[in-house]
Structure formats: structure tokens, C-alpha cells
Amino acid sequence: IIIIIIIMIVIIMIMILDQMMMMKIGFKMRKKRKQKEQKKRKGVPKNTNLDGSKRCGRLLLNDALKNPQDQSGWSDARKKAWKNRKTAQNAYFYRFNVPGQPQKNGKWTKGEHELFMKRVLNFGVNDQWGVFSKAIPGRVGYQCSNYWRGLVKEGDVTDPNYFFDGKKLHFKRNTKQFSIKPEYRKYAITINRDISGIWKPLPKKHPKHPSDQYCEEVKQALSGQHSSDNNAISNNKNKNKNKRKKRKRRNNNDDSDEEFEGPSKRMKRDEDNNINNDNPLPEFKDIITGCNIIRPAISPYGHVLGYDTWTKILRTTKKKNMCPFTWQKMTRRSLVKLTKDNIDNYRSQIMNITDEQLKLMTEANNNHQ
């Protein structure tokens, strides 16, 4: 028995050492890969792909305001806030600065933190972040909201309006049975750490902090919300899994009722109709599939295929993220989806795919298989 136990301990030790070696090798491989990527990007300007094309990304506020008449690339919320800037100030300042004032990005300075903590003292939190941000030059409402959430997450402040599930911070909502007073939302906070020195002595409650009796009432009313929210999240995950399983079974069932059209089918049909209506090249043939292109996309080298075809090629060919016709670097981000709005800008760049290029691509795929 002793010998067997010793052998088992030795085997376990060998397995642990083997696992540690694998982790060490994986770390070295990731480090080498990162160094290779850095070498490749050396000399390539920021916000551009390796082939020199402009990288798709979020449209920054300063860039958006250079020409507010041209709102291409703006989100619906940004457009709405700009349109109602004279009547809905909070919505406007949630996404925009004071006119003529450039937006600041990145880490907050000590001076900005001091202005922020003064504003917390005078204005409160969790309400009208757009108006709140006017006192902090260069910062907009959503930045102030995120900064406060960061302080809550770090433990610098205590705000019972939030709960942390270990990964994400969640805002506690009103229930059908209980509605939280605005004063509680704004002032039921305690400052635990403050480098600005605005709040003394620490920890310090807000001067307008609600009574302990009301705080206890809120706590009891929302006591089950944390667990119910977690249950709702897990239930949604399970529902999505069940939907995927049902969809697979339905697709494999030859006796399915084709005449039935549920909401999901109608939504898919409407989506396909919208895509077809916005297709600027409905008669254009996808040379790979032999069918009419549904969602045409042009590469940086002028070749046009369906977006789904491009995605499949860039993922499954022998050399990933390379144009199969020119063997030059390209990614899905460098593709441009062609629509009726932008087709005139790209029509002159469209190139025909030659038989020789198609033959080379087919040979490469066959060799890979």
C-alpha cells in the first residue's frame, strides 16, 4: 500500500511539473508572437492596417465635430443629442463638450479628480451626468459616469446603488413594488479615499445623505435583486443554449412545417430584404460561389466578393489573413461593404479577377486540404 501511495504521489508530481512546463512554453510562445507583431508594425502609423489602409474604429468626438453637417459614422444617440442640443442639455453634454472646447481622453489628472470630487459634493451623482460634466473642462457625461463607476469598483467610494458580481458593476433598478427616491440615488454615498483632500475626515458620508432608517428600508426592499439578477443572467444563457439546440434539431428535421413563420423567421426575412434593397450590385456574380452577390465587399486591392465569402476565405485558406488573389496581407477590417450610398466612391477601383488568379487560389486550397 505504501509503495502504491508513493507511486501515485510521484505520478501527481510529474503531472504538475508537466503542466508547469506547458504553461512556461505557452508564455514564451505568446511573448515571441507579440514581439513579431511589434516588428511588423514598426514604422506603420497608428490607426492603419499593415497594408496601409485606414483601420475601422470608433469615431472620436473631436473628429466628429470637425464637420457636424456630415454625420456619417455617428451613432443614433449622438445624432439625437446633437439635434436636441438646445432643448435637452443633459443628453447633449452627456456626449458633447461645451462648444469650442476639445475633448480630453485617457487617464484623469489630479486637477480633474479634484474638480470631480467638488462636483460630487455640490451636485451629487447618478443623475444628469451630462450637466454634472460641465464643471470639468474637456470631459463629457459618459466619461464622468465611467469615472465614478471606477471609483466604486476600486473601493474609493461606497455607493449602495451598485452591486458587483465579480466581473461587472450593475446599477440597482427600481422594482414594481418599490421606487427609490432621487435623494437616495444622488447622496447615499460614502467617500473612503480621496487624494484631493476635498472630503475630510475619511470615511465621510455626503452631507445630504438620507437617514439610516430609509437606507435600511431600501436595503430590505432590494435585498433579493442581486440574486434575482444573477438568476436572470443564468436563465438567459440557458434559454440561448436551448434555442440553439432547437434550431439545430429543426434544421435536421425533414418533416418540419415549412408554412409556419415565427417572429424570428420574419425578422430574418426582413433583414434579408433590407440587405437586398441596399445592394448596389444585385446582378454581380460571386466568382467563388457562382451565385449573385448578396452583401458585396471590396478588398484594398479592388476585388469584389460577397462579405461571407471573404470571411470564409480569410479564415480557412492555407495562409490566413492574406488576399487569395494577390497574396498580400489583408484582414476583414480592411474590407469595405458596398452600399448604394458609397458605391460611386469605389466603382472605379473594382478590378476583375483573372482566370490565373482563380487557378492559383484553387491550387492553394487543394494543397491545404
Secondary structure, 3 states (H helix, E strand, C coil): CHHHHHHHHHHHHHHHHHHHHHHHHHHHHHHHHHHHHHHHHCCCCCCECCCCCECCCCCCHHHHCCCCCCCCCCCHHHHHHHHCCCCCHHHHHHHCCCCCCCCCCCCCCHHHHHHHHHHHHHHCCCCCHHHHHCCCCCCCHHHHHHHHHHHHHHCCEECCCEEECCCCEEECCCCCCCCCCHHHHHHCCEECCCCCCCCCCCCEECCCCCCHHHHHHHHHHCCCHHHHHHHHHHHHHHHHHHHHHHHHHHHHCCCCCCCCCCHHHHHHHHHHHHHHHCCCCCCCECCCCCCECCCEEECCCCCEEEHHHHHHHHHHCCCCCECCCCCCECCHHHCEECCCCCHHHHHHHCCCCCHHHHHHHHHHHHHHC
